[in-house]
Amino acid sequence: MGRSDPEEGQPPASVKPPDGGWGWIVLLGCFVITGFSYAFPKAVSVYFKELMHDFHVGYSDTAWISSIMLAMLYGTGPVSSIMVNQFGCRPVMLVGGLLASSGMILASFTTNIIELYLTAGMLTGLGMALNFQPSLIMLGTYFDKRRPLANGLAAAGSPVFLSALSPLGQVLLEKFGWRGGFLIMGGLLLNCCTCGAVMRPLEAGMKRKMERVQDKYEAKEMLPIGERAEEAISTIDGAKKSKKTKKKQQPRKRKKLLDFSIFSNRGFVIYSIAKFIMVLGLFVPPILLVNYAKDIGVPDTEAAFLLSIIGFIDIFARPSCGMLAGMKWMRPHVAYLFSFAMLFNGLTDICSARANTYTALVIFCIFFGISYGMVGALQFEVLMAIVGSQKFSSAIGLVLLIEAIAVLIGPPSAGRLVDAFKNYAIIFYLAGSEVVLSSLFLAMATYCCLNQGKKTPQPEKTPSVGGGSDTEEAESDAQEVEDHAGDNHHLSHSTNTAVVMDSDAVNHVAEDHSADGVEQPADEGAVPVPGECNSGQTVERERF
């Protein structure tokens, strides 16, 4: 695999997202990948008791397996970005699926906990990271108008797979033991390769071929059959070939493996800071919820059911929020909707800090599931709107790295505070305050820094959709438009030259029709240019 063409990983800006068609298959693949990436580290926890018994280790030792998976999923974001920019999305996803599967298969033959860290933790986590990020990139290339809905549907894979993989893991553990369960789970992860295979890159090559065939067909239809018609066709082909030769002779700009210039985008910087603050407290309540319920006297089965409530609500909250974000009146304000979702989530944590009954905890889970689903559905949609599809591969890698740091700080710190104070209310207050702070920061910074900057007219620069101008992307888009216009002008000029060569023949045919008493339009002598056909041109072709 060599260096990829622009069509391989990220299509050129001139390729319009189809917003459907094969994009629905890509969405299905992204749904499966998102489900495995987020649910698998949690579903593996059903095997922890057997691992503790076989390897004579404690719960904290086995919990590092899931922690390493998540750390690899978030922390290797830049590595995945570099590979996507170098080789394209589909090859990276195929390799990632093989790594994820081989990690679980090798884990079934391990003899100590360290080997489990290296296989099930690092290898499987790396494989899932190489699948998760490219799938989101491909989703952004296939959807534009329906992208919020597509992101919401893809994000719903996380709660759906979590509710399916956990019971499946328990069944596999009872029938085949943890080694057999790991082996079968490794086989299931091979479906990531199938999802990677359907990530067909958008290509403009077929469109160019159709245009060339259309040009030749129109030239033969409009001009009399003979040597001059062949000369006209050769003139068109020669003009295009000379243009391509000039483009090949120009030094091609080397594509950056990881584009750090996105930090010059104020919208991306604001988003990254807000996301870091949010992740510090976002995952803390669901992690501590079951233990908190048990401490206040809730039975074990009912305490575990609280997470099922969150997952069930989450399944419906994510697509619904995606549909809301995709509405025309809401689409320009999606950053504010994301801020509201974070504010809703943070206030839910704060208001439920003093919940001491099972009914109160159920109400908390309902509202937390709604707000958590809204955050999950909007987080990547806002990032796509800010940086655009061309720089999304680098942006998501850097954002996931920032999130990895926050994930390693937030939940462990909350656990230490619980051990020190033996008070869960403090943790809920702290986690909720962090999420509320991130929402207020994102909303105020978006309004003050980005919207105020839009009021200053900048005719030569196109601001990005989510606020914050992306100067390099705008300039490159403008240059592509100029090149495209130059191609059309050159082709039109070459065709007009060929038409002038045959003007005598055309006039002769027109005189013959006039002699037969056929009415001629005033502008009959103007022969249509290929690629600019209308109804009048169709009539003239039939007369010739």
C-alpha positions as CSV (number, residue, x, y, z in Angstrom):
1,M,0.0,0.0,0.0
2,G,1.5,3.2,-1.0
3,R,0.5,6.8,-0.5
4,S,-3.2,7.2,-1.1
5,D,-4.9,9.4,-3.6
6,P,-7.2,12.1,-2.4
7,E,-10.2,9.9,-3.1
8,E,-8.9,7.1,-0.9
9,G,-9.3,8.5,2.6
10,Q,-10.9,11.8,2.2
11,P,-12.5,12.9,-1.1
12,P,-11.7,16.1,-2.7
13,A,-13.8,19.1,-1.9
14,S,-15.5,18.9,-5.3
15,V,-17.1,15.5,-4.5
16,K,-20.6,16.1,-3.1
17,P,-21.6,13.7,-0.3
18,P,-24.5,11.5,-1.6
19,D,-26.5,11.8,1.7
20,G,-27.8,8.3,1.1
21,G,-27.3,5.4,-1.3
22,W,-24.2,3.4,-0.3
23,G,-23.9,5.9,2.6
24,W,-26.6,3.8,4.5
25,I,-24.3,0.8,4.3
26,V,-21.4,3.0,5.6
27,L,-23.7,4.1,8.5
28,L,-24.5,0.5,9.4
29,G,-20.8,-0.3,9.5
30,C,-20.1,2.8,11.7
31,F,-23.0,1.6,14.0
32,V,-21.3,-1.7,14.5
33,I,-17.8,-0.2,15.0
34,T,-19.1,2.3,17.5
35,G,-20.9,-0.4,19.4
36,F,-17.8,-2.6,19.6
37,S,-15.5,0.3,20.5
38,Y,-17.5,1.7,23.4
39,A,-19.3,-1.4,24.7
40,F,-16.5,-4.0,24.5
41,P,-14.3,-2.6,27.3
42,K,-17.3,-2.6,29.6
43,A,-18.6,-6.0,28.5
44,V,-15.3,-7.7,29.3
45,S,-15.9,-7.0,32.9
46,V,-18.2,-10.0,33.2
47,Y,-15.0,-12.2,33.1
48,F,-13.2,-10.4,35.9
49,K,-14.2,-12.8,38.8
50,E,-13.0,-15.8,36.9
51,L,-9.7,-14.0,36.0
52,M,-9.2,-13.1,39.7
53,H,-9.7,-16.7,40.7
54,D,-7.4,-18.2,38.0
55,F,-4.6,-15.6,38.2
56,H,-4.9,-14.9,42.0
57,V,-5.1,-11.1,41.6
58,G,-7.4,-8.4,42.9
59,Y,-10.3,-6.6,41.3
60,S,-8.2,-3.5,40.6
61,D,-5.7,-5.6,38.7
62,T,-8.3,-7.1,36.4
63,A,-10.0,-3.7,36.0
64,W,-6.8,-2.4,34.3
65,I,-7.8,-4.5,31.3
66,S,-10.7,-2.3,30.5
67,S,-8.7,0.8,31.4
68,I,-6.0,-0.1,29.0
69,M,-8.5,-0.7,26.2
70,L,-10.1,2.7,26.7
71,A,-6.7,4.4,27.0
72,M,-5.6,2.8,23.7
73,L,-8.9,3.8,22.1
74,Y,-8.5,7.5,23.1
75,G,-4.7,7.8,23.4
76,T,-3.8,6.4,20.0
77,G,-6.0,8.9,18.1
78,P,-3.0,10.7,16.5
79,V,-1.5,7.4,15.4
80,S,-4.8,6.5,13.7
81,S,-5.0,10.0,12.1
82,I,-1.5,9.6,10.6
83,M,-2.3,6.1,9.2
84,V,-5.6,7.4,7.7
85,N,-3.9,10.3,6.1
86,Q,-1.1,8.0,4.7
87,F,-3.1,4.9,3.6
88,G,-6.8,5.8,3.6
89,C,-9.7,4.7,5.8
90,R,-10.4,1.2,4.4
91,P,-6.9,-0.3,4.7
92,V,-6.5,1.0,8.2
93,M,-9.9,-0.4,9.3
94,L,-9.1,-3.9,7.8
95,V,-5.8,-3.9,9.8
96,G,-7.5,-2.7,12.9
97,G,-10.1,-5.5,12.7
98,L,-7.4,-8.1,12.5
99,L,-5.5,-6.6,15.4
100,A,-8.6,-6.4,17.6
101,S,-9.6,-10.0,16.8
102,S,-6.1,-11.4,17.2
103,G,-5.7,-9.7,20.6
104,M,-8.7,-11.5,22.1
105,I,-7.7,-14.8,20.5
106,L,-4.2,-14.6,21.9
107,A,-5.7,-13.6,25.3
108,S,-7.5,-16.9,25.5
109,F,-4.0,-18.6,25.7
110,T,-2.4,-16.3,28.3
111,T,-1.0,-17.6,31.6
112,N,-0.7,-14.4,33.6
113,I,-2.3,-11.0,34.0
114,I,0.6,-9.2,32.3
115,E,0.0,-11.1,29.1
116,L,-3.7,-10.1,29.3
117,Y,-2.7,-6.5,29.5
118,L,-0.6,-6.8,26.4
119,T,-3.1,-8.9,24.3
120,A,-6.7,-8.1,25.4
121,G,-5.7,-4.6,26.6
122,M,-3.2,-3.1,24.3
123,L,-3.6,-5.1,21.1
124,T,-7.4,-5.2,21.1
125,G,-7.6,-1.6,22.2
126,L,-5.3,-0.5,19.3
127,G,-7.3,-2.5,16.8
128,M,-10.6,-0.9,18.0
129,A,-9.0,2.6,17.8
130,L,-7.9,1.9,14.2
131,N,-11.6,1.1,13.4
132,F,-13.4,3.7,15.4
133,Q,-11.8,6.9,14.0
134,P,-11.8,6.0,10.3
135,S,-15.5,5.0,10.5
136,L,-16.4,8.4,11.7
137,I,-14.4,10.0,9.0
138,M,-16.1,8.0,6.3
139,L,-19.5,8.8,7.8
140,G,-18.7,12.5,7.5
141,T,-17.7,12.1,3.8
142,Y,-21.0,10.3,2.9
143,F,-23.4,12.6,4.7
144,D,-23.8,16.4,4.7
145,K,-27.4,17.5,5.0
146,R,-28.3,14.3,7.0
147,R,-25.1,14.2,8.9
148,P,-26.6,15.0,12.4
149,L,-29.1,12.2,12.0
150,A,-26.3,9.8,10.7
151,N,-24.1,10.7,13.7
152,G,-27.0,10.1,16.1
153,L,-27.8,6.7,14.6
154,A,-24.2,5.6,14.6
155,A,-23.8,6.7,18.2
156,A,-26.7,4.5,19.2
157,G,-24.5,1.5,18.6
158,S,-22.9,2.0,21.9
159,P,-25.9,1.3,24.2
160,V,-27.3,-1.3,21.8
161,F,-24.1,-3.4,21.8
162,L,-23.6,-2.9,25.6
163,S,-27.1,-4.3,26.3
164,A,-26.3,-7.3,24.0
165,L,-22.6,-8.1,24.7
166,S,-22.9,-8.2,28.5
167,P,-25.6,-11.0,28.6
168,L,-23.8,-12.8,25.7
169,G,-20.5,-12.7,27.7
170,Q,-22.3,-14.2,30.7
171,V,-23.7,-17.0,28.6
172,L,-20.3,-17.7,27.1
173,L,-18.6,-17.7,30.5
174,E,-21.1,-20.3,31.8
175,K,-20.8,-22.6,28.9
176,F,-17.2,-22.3,27.7
177,G,-15.3,-20.6,30.5
178,W,-13.4,-17.3,30.2
179,R,-10.9,-18.8,27.7
180,G,-13.6,-20.0,25.3
181,G,-15.5,-16.7,25.8
182,F,-12.4,-14.7,24.8
183,L,-11.9,-16.9,21.8
184,I,-15.5,-16.5,20.6
185,M,-15.4,-12.7,21.3
186,G,-12.3,-12.5,19.1
187,G,-14.2,-14.2,16.3
188,L,-17.0,-11.6,16.7
189,L,-14.5,-8.8,16.4
190,L,-13.7,-10.0,12.9
191,N,-16.9,-8.3,11.9
192,C,-14.9,-5.1,12.1
193,C,-13.1,-6.2,9.0
194,T,-16.4,-6.6,7.2
195,C,-17.4,-3.1,8.3
196,G,-14.0,-1.8,7.0
197,A,-14.5,-3.5,3.6
198,V,-17.8,-1.6,3.0
199,M,-16.1,1.7,3.5
200,R,-15.8,2.5,-0.2
201,P,-14.1,5.8,-0.8
202,L,-16.0,8.5,-2.8
203,E,-14.3,8.9,-6.2
204,A,-14.5,11.5,-8.8
205,G,-12.8,9.4,-11.5
206,M,-16.0,7.9,-12.9
207,K,-17.5,11.3,-13.2
208,R,-14.5,12.5,-15.3
209,K,-14.7,9.5,-17.6
210,M,-18.4,10.2,-18.2
211,E,-17.7,13.8,-19.0
212,R,-15.1,12.8,-21.6
213,V,-17.5,10.3,-23.3
214,Q,-20.2,13.0,-23.3
215,D,-17.9,15.5,-24.9
216,K,-17.0,13.2,-27.8
217,Y,-20.6,12.2,-28.3
218,E,-21.8,15.8,-28.5
219,A,-19.0,16.8,-30.8
220,K,-19.9,14.0,-33.2
221,E,-23.6,14.9,-33.0
222,M,-23.1,18.6,-33.7
223,L,-20.5,18.5,-36.4
224,P,-20.8,16.9,-39.9
225,I,-19.2,13.5,-40.3
226,G,-15.8,13.9,-41.9
227,E,-12.2,14.8,-41.3
228,R,-13.1,18.2,-39.7
229,A,-15.2,16.5,-37.0
230,E,-12.4,14.2,-36.2
231,E,-10.1,17.2,-36.0
232,A,-12.5,18.9,-33.6
233,I,-12.5,15.8,-31.3
234,S,-8.8,15.5,-31.4
235,T,-8.5,19.2,-30.5
236,I,-10.7,18.7,-27.4
237,D,-8.6,15.7,-26.3
238,G,-5.4,17.5,-27.0
239,A,-6.5,20.5,-24.9
240,K,-7.4,18.2,-21.9
241,K,-4.1,16.2,-22.2
242,S,-2.0,19.4,-22.2
243,K,-3.9,20.6,-19.2
244,K,-3.2,17.3,-17.3
245,T,0.4,17.4,-18.4
246,K,0.8,20.9,-16.9
247,K,-0.8,19.7,-13.6
248,K,1.5,16.7,-13.4
249,Q,4.5,18.9,-14.0
250,Q,3.6,21.2,-11.1
251,P,5.1,20.0,-7.8
252,R,2.4,18.2,-5.8
253,K,1.9,19.6,-2.3
254,R,2.8,16.9,0.3
255,K,-0.1,16.0,2.5
256,K,0.6,16.4,6.2
257,L,0.4,13.2,8.2
258,L,-1.0,15.1,11.2
259,D,-2.2,18.6,10.6
260,F,-1.5,20.7,13.7
261,S,-2.6,23.9,11.8
262,I,-6.1,23.2,13.1
263,F,-5.0,24.7,16.4
264,S,-5.1,28.1,14.6
265,N,-8.9,27.5,14.3
266,R,-10.4,29.2,17.3
267,G,-13.5,27.1,17.2
268,F,-11.4,23.9,17.5
269,V,-9.4,25.3,20.5
270,I,-12.6,26.2,22.3
271,Y,-14.1,22.8,21.5
272,S,-11.0,21.0,22.8
273,I,-10.9,22.9,26.1
274,A,-14.6,22.4,26.7
275,K,-14.4,18.7,25.9
276,F,-11.4,18.2,28.3
277,I,-13.4,19.8,31.2
278,M,-16.5,17.8,30.3
279,V,-14.8,14.4,30.2
280,L,-13.3,15.0,33.7
281,G,-16.8,14.5,35.2
282,L,-19.0,13.0,32.4
283,F,-18.1,9.3,33.1
284,V,-17.9,9.5,36.9
285,P,-21.6,9.0,37.8
286,P,-22.3,5.9,35.8
287,I,-19.0,4.3,37.1
288,L,-19.9,4.9,40.7
289,L,-23.7,4.5,40.4
290,V,-24.0,0.8,41.2
291,N,-21.7,1.0,44.3
292,Y,-23.5,4.0,45.5
293,A,-26.9,2.2,45.2
294,K,-25.5,-0.8,47.1
295,D,-24.2,1.5,49.9
296,I,-27.7,2.9,50.5
297,G,-29.2,-0.5,50.8
298,V,-30.4,-1.3,47.2
299,P,-30.2,-5.1,46.4
300,D,-27.5,-6.1,43.9
301,T,-29.9,-7.1,41.1
302,E,-31.8,-3.8,41.3
303,A,-28.6,-1.8,41.5
304,A,-27.3,-3.4,38.3
305,F,-30.6,-2.7,36.6
306,L,-30.0,1.0,37.0
307,L,-27.3,0.9,34.3
308,S,-29.8,-1.0,32.0
309,I,-32.2,1.9,32.4
310,I,-29.5,4.4,31.3
311,G,-28.7,2.2,28.3
312,F,-32.3,1.8,27.2
313,I,-33.0,5.5,27.4
314,D,-29.7,6.2,25.6
315,I,-30.7,4.1,22.6
316,F,-33.6,6.4,21.8
317,A,-32.1,9.6,22.9
318,R,-29.2,9.6,20.5
319,P,-31.1,9.2,17.2
320,S,-33.8,11.6,18.4
321,C,-31.2,14.3,19.2
322,G,-29.6,13.7,15.8
323,M,-32.9,14.4,14.1
324,L,-33.3,17.5,16.1
325,A,-29.8,18.7,15.2
326,G,-30.5,18.1,11.6
327,M,-33.4,20.5,11.3
328,K,-32.7,23.6,9.2
329,W,-33.5,26.0,12.0
330,M,-31.3,24.1,14.5
331,R,-28.3,23.2,12.2
332,P,-26.5,26.6,12.4
333,H,-26.9,26.6,16.2
334,V,-25.7,23.0,16.9
335,A,-22.9,24.2,19.2
336,Y,-25.5,25.8,21.5
337,L,-27.5,22.6,21.5
338,F,-24.4,20.7,22.5
339,S,-23.9,23.3,25.3
340,F,-27.5,22.7,26.4
341,A,-26.9,18.9,26.5
342,M,-23.9,19.3,28.7
343,L,-25.7,21.7,31.0
344,F,-28.6,19.3,31.2
345,N,-26.2,16.5,32.1
346,G,-24.4,18.5,34.7
347,L,-27.5,19.7,36.5
348,T,-28.8,16.2,36.6
349,D,-25.7,15.1,38.5
350,I,-26.0,18.0,40.9
351,C,-29.7,17.7,41.6
352,S,-29.4,13.9,42.2
353,A,-26.4,14.1,44.6
354,R,-28.8,13.7,47.6
355,A,-30.8,10.9,46.1
356,N,-31.2,8.2,48.8
357,T,-34.0,6.0,47.6
358,Y,-34.3,3.6,44.7
359,T,-37.1,5.6,43.1
360,A,-34.9,8.8,43.1
361,L,-32.1,6.9,41.5
362,V,-34.4,5.6,38.8
363,I,-35.5,9.1,38.0
364,F,-31.8,10.2,38.0
365,C,-31.1,7.4,35.5
366,I,-33.9,8.5,33.1
367,F,-32.7,12.1,33.0
368,F,-29.0,11.1,32.9
369,G,-29.8,8.7,30.0
370,I,-31.4,11.5,28.0
371,S,-28.7,14.0,28.6
372,Y,-25.9,11.5,28.1
373,G,-27.4,10.4,24.8
374,M,-27.7,14.0,23.6
375,V,-24.0,14.5,24.4
376,G,-23.0,11.3,22.6
377,A,-25.0,12.2,19.5
378,L,-23.7,15.8,19.2
379,Q,-20.0,15.6,20.2
380,F,-18.6,14.5,16.8
381,E,-21.2,16.4,14.8
382,V,-20.0,19.7,16.4
383,L,-16.4,18.8,15.6
384,M,-17.2,18.0,12.0
385,A,-19.0,21.3,11.7
386,I,-16.1,23.2,13.1
387,V,-13.1,21.8,11.2
388,G,-14.8,20.3,8.0
389,S,-14.4,16.9,6.5
390,Q,-11.0,17.6,5.0
391,K,-9.3,18.1,8.4
392,F,-11.6,15.9,10.5
393,S,-9.1,13.0,10.5
394,S,-6.4,15.1,12.2
395,A,-8.9,16.9,14.5
396,I,-10.5,13.8,15.9
397,G,-7.1,12.2,16.6
398,L,-6.0,15.2,18.6
399,V,-9.3,15.5,20.4
400,L,-9.3,11.8,21.4
401,L,-5.7,12.3,22.8
402,I,-6.9,15.2,24.9
403,E,-9.9,13.1,26.1
404,A,-7.5,10.2,27.0
405,I,-5.7,12.6,29.5
406,A,-9.0,13.6,31.0
407,V,-10.2,10.0,31.3
408,L,-7.0,9.0,33.2
409,I,-7.5,12.0,35.6
410,G,-11.3,12.1,36.2
411,P,-12.6,8.6,37.3
412,P,-9.4,7.6,39.3
413,S,-9.5,10.9,41.2
414,A,-13.2,10.4,42.0
415,G,-12.4,6.9,43.3
416,R,-9.8,8.3,45.6
417,L,-12.1,11.0,46.9
418,V,-14.7,8.3,47.7
419,D,-12.1,6.3,49.6
420,A,-11.0,9.4,51.5
421,F,-14.4,11.0,52.4
422,K,-16.8,8.0,52.1
423,N,-19.3,10.4,50.7
424,Y,-20.7,10.0,47.2
425,A,-22.6,13.3,47.2
426,I,-19.4,15.2,47.0
427,I,-18.4,13.3,43.9
428,F,-21.8,14.0,42.2
429,Y,-21.5,17.7,43.0
430,L,-17.9,17.8,41.7
431,A,-18.7,15.9,38.5
432,G,-21.8,17.9,37.8
433,S,-20.0,21.2,38.3
434,E,-17.3,20.2,35.8
435,V,-19.8,19.4,33.1
436,V,-21.8,22.6,33.8
437,L,-18.6,24.6,33.6
438,S,-17.7,23.1,30.2
439,S,-21.2,23.9,28.9
440,L,-21.0,27.5,30.0
441,F,-17.5,27.9,28.6
442,L,-18.5,26.5,25.2
443,A,-21.6,28.6,24.9
444,M,-20.0,31.9,26.1
445,A,-16.8,31.4,24.0
446,T,-18.8,30.5,20.9
447,Y,-20.9,33.6,21.3
448,C,-18.2,36.1,22.2
449,C,-15.2,34.8,20.2
450,L,-16.8,33.2,17.1
451,N,-20.0,35.1,16.5
452,Q,-18.4,38.5,17.1
453,G,-15.7,37.6,14.6
454,K,-18.3,36.7,12.0
455,K,-19.6,40.3,12.0
456,T,-16.4,41.5,10.4
457,P,-16.8,41.1,6.6
458,Q,-14.1,38.9,5.1
459,P,-15.0,38.4,1.4
460,E,-11.9,36.4,0.6
461,K,-12.2,33.9,3.4
462,T,-15.0,31.4,4.0
463,P,-15.7,30.8,7.7
464,S,-16.3,27.2,8.8
465,V,-19.8,26.0,9.6
466,G,-19.4,25.7,13.3
467,G,-17.7,29.1,13.8
468,G,-14.0,30.0,13.6
469,S,-12.5,30.5,10.1
470,D,-10.4,27.8,8.6
471,T,-8.1,29.9,6.4
472,E,-6.2,27.2,4.7
473,E,-9.2,25.1,3.9
474,A,-11.0,28.2,2.4
475,E,-8.0,29.2,0.3
476,S,-7.6,25.6,-1.0
477,D,-11.3,25.4,-1.9
478,A,-11.1,28.7,-3.7
479,Q,-8.1,27.5,-5.7
480,E,-9.9,24.3,-6.7
481,V,-12.8,26.4,-7.9
482,E,-10.5,28.6,-10.0
483,D,-8.8,25.5,-11.5
484,H,-12.2,24.0,-12.3
485,A,-13.3,27.2,-14.0
486,G,-10.0,27.3,-15.9
487,D,-10.6,23.8,-17.2
488,N,-14.1,24.7,-18.4
489,H,-12.9,27.9,-20.1
490,H,-10.0,26.1,-21.8
491,L,-12.4,23.3,-23.0
492,S,-14.9,25.9,-24.2
493,H,-12.3,27.8,-26.1
494,S,-10.9,24.7,-27.8
495,T,-14.4,23.6,-28.8
496,N,-15.3,27.0,-30.2
497,T,-12.1,26.9,-32.3
498,A,-13.1,23.6,-33.8
499,V,-16.6,24.9,-34.5
500,V,-15.3,27.9,-36.3
501,M,-13.3,25.5,-38.6
502,D,-16.5,23.9,-39.7
503,S,-18.7,27.1,-39.9
504,D,-18.9,26.8,-43.7
505,A,-20.3,23.3,-43.5
506,V,-22.8,24.3,-40.8
507,N,-24.0,27.3,-42.8
508,H,-24.3,25.1,-45.9
509,V,-26.6,22.7,-44.1
510,A,-28.6,25.6,-42.6
511,E,-29.1,27.0,-46.1
512,D,-30.4,23.7,-47.4
513,H,-33.0,23.6,-44.6
514,S,-34.0,27.2,-45.3
515,A,-34.5,26.3,-48.9
516,D,-36.9,23.6,-47.9
517,G,-39.1,26.2,-46.2
518,V,-38.2,25.2,-42.6
519,E,-38.4,28.2,-40.2
520,Q,-35.0,28.9,-38.6
521,P,-34.5,30.7,-35.3
522,A,-32.6,34.0,-35.2
523,D,-29.5,32.5,-33.5
524,E,-29.4,29.3,-35.6
525,G,-25.8,29.9,-36.7
526,A,-24.6,29.6,-33.1
527,V,-23.5,26.0,-32.6
528,P,-23.8,24.8,-29.0
529,V,-20.7,24.2,-27.0
530,P,-20.3,20.7,-25.6
531,G,-21.3,20.5,-21.9
532,E,-23.7,23.4,-22.2
533,C,-26.7,21.8,-23.8
534,N,-30.3,23.1,-23.6
535,S,-33.6,22.3,-25.4
536,G,-32.7,24.5,-28.4
537,Q,-29.5,22.7,-28.9
538,T,-31.4,19.4,-29.0
539,V,-33.6,20.7,-31.8
540,E,-30.5,21.8,-33.8
541,R,-28.9,18.4,-33.4
542,E,-32.0,16.7,-34.9
543,R,-31.9,19.0,-37.8
544,F,-28.3,18.3,-38.6
